[in-house]
Amino acid sequence: MKAIHVLSTAPFYEKNPGGDFKTDRFELYNTVISALQWRKNNGEINLATDNKGAEYIESLGLEGVWNGILRVIDDKCEGINQRMFWASGKLLALREIEAPVAIIDMDFIVWNKLSFGDKIICAHRENLMPHVYPPKEHFIMNNYPYPQGLDWSVLPCNTAFCYFPDESFKQYYVSQSIAFMKSAVPCDDYLCYMVFAEQRLLGMLAAATETGVETLLDKDRLFVPQDNFTHLWGAKQKMRDDIKLCEDFCQQCRLRIKKDFPDFAYTIDCIEQQSFKHKI
């Protein structure tokens, strides 16, 4: 199955104009394993990115990790507010890649072979916590017509992993998401708006169009040990704060790469050299 990782540099440059783009060492290791493990069990995976993202990856010598580098994202994400919509690059990239396709966050690893059918597959559903998923009245919009038939009680779809079997629904979803992001009145709510555009809208549109949705994980058993998927998510800040935890994780990744992907052992030097250069 064809898949994509997405790397958008626009959120970084919004906060650091003129800065030197970089990412955390542990994230690079996790990304390498995510891509290689997908290639091993599930097929092709490309990196969808912008010009600066492609240049960064190529400067590290990591471009061979993917089947290809696709420069399909505008460097400024078409003017979408990058503080509010830091993941907008994912939607813009998804618009350009024909279904069937799986989009996988770079901090998410699929360890085994998956089966694909005619239903959307997302990582898991999410509970409607009001501080994350507030009611419609929370959003201040500039001429955004919400699609007809939305059921605001439908549980959002976590898109750390998301498979789209159908091009027409995929385009409907991304067009509505992009329209929402471009119509939002700027504010300092950097969570609720983004997860609505990316996750809640997906669940509601699927329900409204009677499009089936399956999940990889049960939302009520996310913290039960399992061997099928790894998602760093909340652990990332812990590793930024705890050097030992970060070093332990990176060492585990180095061992994994050497053991399972010896032909890509060169990526370790690529990551460690840039890590030293940027003092990550």
C-alpha positions as CSV (number, residue, x, y, z in Angstrom):
1,M,0.0,0.0,0.0
2,K,1.2,3.5,-0.9
3,A,1.9,5.7,2.1
4,I,3.3,9.2,2.8
5,H,5.1,10.9,5.6
6,V,4.7,14.7,5.7
7,L,7.3,17.2,6.6
8,S,6.2,20.9,6.5
9,T,8.7,23.5,7.6
10,A,6.2,26.4,7.6
11,P,5.3,26.2,11.3
12,F,9.0,26.4,12.2
13,Y,9.7,29.4,10.1
14,E,6.6,31.1,11.4
15,K,8.1,31.1,14.8
16,N,11.8,31.4,13.7
17,P,12.0,33.6,10.6
18,G,15.4,33.3,9.1
19,G,16.2,30.4,11.4
20,D,18.0,27.1,10.7
21,F,15.4,24.4,10.4
22,K,16.1,21.3,12.4
23,T,14.2,18.5,14.2
24,D,15.0,16.5,17.3
25,R,17.4,13.6,17.0
26,F,15.0,11.1,18.5
27,E,12.3,12.2,16.0
28,L,14.7,11.5,13.1
29,Y,15.5,8.0,14.4
30,N,11.8,7.3,14.9
31,T,11.0,8.6,11.4
32,V,13.7,6.4,9.8
33,I,12.3,3.3,11.5
34,S,8.8,4.3,10.7
35,A,9.6,4.5,7.0
36,L,11.8,1.4,6.8
37,Q,9.3,-0.7,8.7
38,W,6.5,0.3,6.4
39,R,8.6,-0.5,3.3
40,K,9.4,-3.9,4.8
41,N,5.8,-5.0,5.5
42,N,3.4,-2.8,3.6
43,G,4.9,-1.2,0.5
44,E,5.9,2.1,-0.9
45,I,6.3,5.2,1.3
46,N,7.3,8.7,0.1
47,L,8.1,11.9,1.9
48,A,5.7,14.7,1.0
49,T,7.4,18.0,1.9
50,D,8.2,21.6,0.8
51,N,11.4,22.9,-0.8
52,K,13.1,23.6,2.5
53,G,12.1,20.3,4.0
54,A,13.5,18.4,1.0
55,E,16.7,20.4,1.2
56,Y,17.0,19.6,4.9
57,I,16.6,15.9,4.4
58,E,19.0,15.8,1.5
59,S,21.5,17.8,3.4
60,L,21.5,15.0,6.0
61,G,21.8,12.3,3.4
62,L,18.6,10.6,4.5
63,E,16.6,10.9,1.2
64,G,17.2,7.1,0.6
65,V,15.0,6.2,3.6
66,W,11.9,6.8,1.5
67,N,11.0,5.6,-2.0
68,G,11.0,9.2,-3.1
69,I,10.8,12.8,-2.0
70,L,7.7,14.7,-3.3
71,R,7.8,18.5,-3.2
72,V,4.1,19.0,-3.1
73,I,3.6,21.5,-0.2
74,D,3.9,25.3,-0.7
75,D,6.6,26.7,1.5
76,K,4.1,29.0,3.2
77,C,1.2,26.5,3.2
78,E,-0.8,28.8,1.0
79,G,-1.1,31.5,3.6
80,I,-2.8,29.3,6.2
81,N,-2.1,30.6,9.8
82,Q,0.8,28.4,10.9
83,R,0.4,29.1,14.6
84,M,-3.2,28.0,14.6
85,F,-2.9,25.2,12.0
86,W,0.6,23.7,12.5
87,A,-0.5,20.5,10.8
88,S,-2.0,22.1,7.7
89,G,0.8,20.7,5.6
90,K,-0.6,17.2,6.1
91,L,-3.9,18.3,4.5
92,L,-2.2,20.1,1.7
93,A,0.0,17.1,1.0
94,L,-2.9,14.7,1.2
95,R,-4.8,16.7,-1.4
96,E,-2.0,16.1,-3.9
97,I,-1.6,12.3,-3.5
98,E,-4.1,10.1,-5.1
99,A,-6.0,7.5,-3.1
100,P,-5.8,4.8,-2.1
101,V,-3.1,6.1,0.3
102,A,-2.1,6.0,3.9
103,I,-0.8,9.1,5.7
104,I,1.4,8.3,8.6
105,D,2.8,10.7,11.2
106,M,6.6,10.6,11.4
107,D,6.3,9.7,15.1
108,F,4.1,6.7,14.4
109,I,5.4,3.2,13.6
110,V,3.4,0.3,12.1
111,W,5.3,-2.8,13.1
112,N,3.3,-5.4,11.1
113,K,1.5,-6.0,7.8
114,L,-1.9,-4.4,7.6
115,S,-5.0,-5.3,5.6
116,F,-6.8,-2.7,3.6
117,G,-10.4,-2.6,2.3
118,D,-13.0,-0.1,1.3
119,K,-13.2,1.7,4.7
120,I,-11.2,4.6,6.1
121,I,-8.7,3.4,8.8
122,C,-7.6,5.8,11.5
123,A,-5.4,5.3,14.5
124,H,-8.3,5.5,17.0
125,R,-11.3,7.5,17.9
126,E,-11.1,10.2,20.5
127,N,-13.5,11.2,23.3
128,L,-15.3,14.5,23.0
129,M,-13.4,16.3,25.7
130,P,-14.9,19.8,25.8
131,H,-11.6,21.6,26.3
132,V,-10.3,19.9,23.1
133,Y,-13.5,19.5,21.1
134,P,-15.7,22.4,22.0
135,P,-19.2,23.1,20.5
136,K,-19.7,24.8,17.2
137,E,-20.2,28.2,18.8
138,H,-16.6,28.2,20.0
139,F,-15.3,28.8,16.4
140,I,-15.2,32.3,15.0
141,M,-15.3,32.0,11.3
142,N,-15.3,34.3,8.3
143,N,-17.9,33.1,5.8
144,Y,-17.3,29.3,6.3
145,P,-20.5,27.3,5.4
146,Y,-20.4,24.2,7.5
147,P,-21.3,21.1,5.4
148,Q,-24.9,19.9,5.7
149,G,-25.7,17.0,7.9
150,L,-22.9,17.2,10.4
151,D,-23.5,15.3,13.6
152,W,-21.5,17.0,16.4
153,S,-21.8,13.9,18.6
154,V,-19.7,11.8,16.3
155,L,-16.3,10.9,17.8
156,P,-13.2,12.4,16.1
157,C,-10.7,10.3,14.3
158,N,-7.1,10.4,15.4
159,T,-5.1,10.8,12.3
160,A,-1.6,9.8,13.5
161,F,-2.4,7.1,10.9
162,C,-5.1,7.4,8.4
163,Y,-5.9,5.3,5.3
164,F,-8.1,6.7,2.5
165,P,-9.5,4.1,0.1
166,D,-11.5,6.6,-2.0
167,E,-10.3,9.6,-3.9
168,S,-13.7,11.4,-4.0
169,F,-14.2,11.3,-0.2
170,K,-10.5,12.2,0.4
171,Q,-10.9,15.3,-1.7
172,Y,-14.2,16.3,-0.1
173,Y,-12.6,16.0,3.4
174,V,-9.4,17.9,2.5
175,S,-11.3,20.6,0.7
176,Q,-13.5,21.2,3.7
177,S,-10.6,21.1,6.1
178,I,-8.6,23.6,4.0
179,A,-11.6,25.9,3.6
180,F,-12.1,25.8,7.4
181,M,-8.5,26.7,8.1
182,K,-8.5,29.5,5.6
183,S,-11.7,30.9,6.9
184,A,-10.9,30.9,10.6
185,V,-10.5,34.3,12.3
186,P,-7.0,34.4,13.8
187,C,-6.9,33.7,17.6
188,D,-4.6,32.1,20.1
189,D,-6.4,28.8,20.2
190,Y,-3.8,26.6,18.8
191,L,-5.4,23.2,19.6
192,C,-9.2,23.2,19.2
193,Y,-9.1,24.7,15.7
194,M,-6.5,22.4,14.5
195,V,-8.0,19.2,15.8
196,F,-11.4,20.2,14.5
197,A,-10.0,20.7,11.0
198,E,-7.9,17.6,11.0
199,Q,-9.7,15.1,13.2
200,R,-13.3,16.0,14.2
201,L,-14.3,17.1,10.7
202,L,-13.1,13.8,9.3
203,G,-15.3,11.8,11.6
204,M,-18.4,14.0,11.0
205,L,-17.9,14.0,7.2
206,A,-17.5,10.2,7.2
207,A,-20.7,9.8,9.2
208,A,-22.6,12.3,7.0
209,T,-21.6,10.5,3.8
210,E,-22.1,7.0,5.3
211,T,-18.4,6.3,4.7
212,G,-17.2,3.4,6.9
213,V,-14.4,4.0,9.4
214,E,-12.3,1.4,11.2
215,T,-9.6,1.9,13.8
216,L,-6.2,0.4,14.5
217,L,-6.6,0.8,18.3
218,D,-9.4,0.9,20.8
219,K,-9.5,4.4,22.3
220,D,-10.2,2.9,25.8
221,R,-7.1,0.6,25.6
222,L,-4.5,3.0,24.3
223,F,-2.2,2.5,27.3
224,V,-2.5,-1.3,27.3
225,P,0.8,-2.8,26.1
226,Q,0.7,-4.0,22.5
227,D,3.3,-4.9,19.8
228,N,1.6,-3.5,16.7
229,F,2.1,0.2,16.8
230,T,4.3,2.8,18.5
231,H,3.3,6.5,18.8
232,L,5.7,8.8,20.5
233,W,3.3,11.8,20.9
234,G,3.4,12.6,24.6
235,A,6.8,11.1,25.1
236,K,8.4,13.7,22.8
237,Q,8.3,16.5,25.4
238,K,9.6,14.1,28.1
239,M,12.6,13.3,25.9
240,R,13.3,16.9,25.3
241,D,13.3,17.5,29.1
242,D,15.2,14.4,30.1
243,I,18.6,13.9,28.4
244,K,19.0,10.3,29.7
245,L,15.6,9.3,28.5
246,C,16.4,10.7,25.1
247,E,19.8,9.0,24.9
248,D,18.3,5.6,26.0
249,F,15.6,5.9,23.3
250,C,18.2,6.9,20.6
251,Q,20.3,3.9,21.6
252,Q,17.4,1.6,21.2
253,C,16.7,3.0,17.8
254,R,20.4,2.6,16.7
255,L,20.3,-1.0,17.8
256,R,17.0,-1.6,15.9
257,I,18.4,-0.1,12.7
258,K,21.6,-2.1,12.8
259,K,19.7,-5.3,13.5
260,D,16.7,-5.0,11.2
261,F,17.9,-2.7,8.5
262,P,21.7,-3.1,8.2
263,D,21.7,-1.6,4.7
264,F,20.5,1.6,6.3
265,A,23.0,1.7,9.2
266,Y,24.6,4.7,7.5
267,T,21.6,6.8,8.6
268,I,22.9,6.6,12.2
269,D,26.0,8.6,11.2
270,C,23.8,11.0,9.2
271,I,21.6,11.7,12.3
272,E,24.5,11.9,14.8
273,Q,26.5,14.3,12.6
274,Q,23.6,16.7,12.1
275,S,22.8,16.3,15.8
276,F,26.2,17.5,16.7
277,K,26.2,20.2,14.2
278,H,22.9,21.7,15.5
279,K,23.6,20.7,19.1
280,I,20.3,19.0,19.5
